[in-house]
């Protein structure tokens, strides 16, 4: 392998490494956003469950069960 080819290979390896680092950084950012979203969704779900529970309770007080 000649010197010119070795230089080109080294540049290609360096460029690939830079792209991989950028991709890794982007993936870490995306993962953190997904974790935040999951947390917000869990919070929202818990609030909806509380509302449903209150609505059921209110409904039971307004409309007594038929026997």
Buried (B, 14 or more C-beta within 10 A) or exposed (E): EEEEEEEEEEEEEEEEEEEEEEEEEEEEEEEEEEEEEEEEEEEEEEEEEEEEEEEEEEEEEEEEEEE
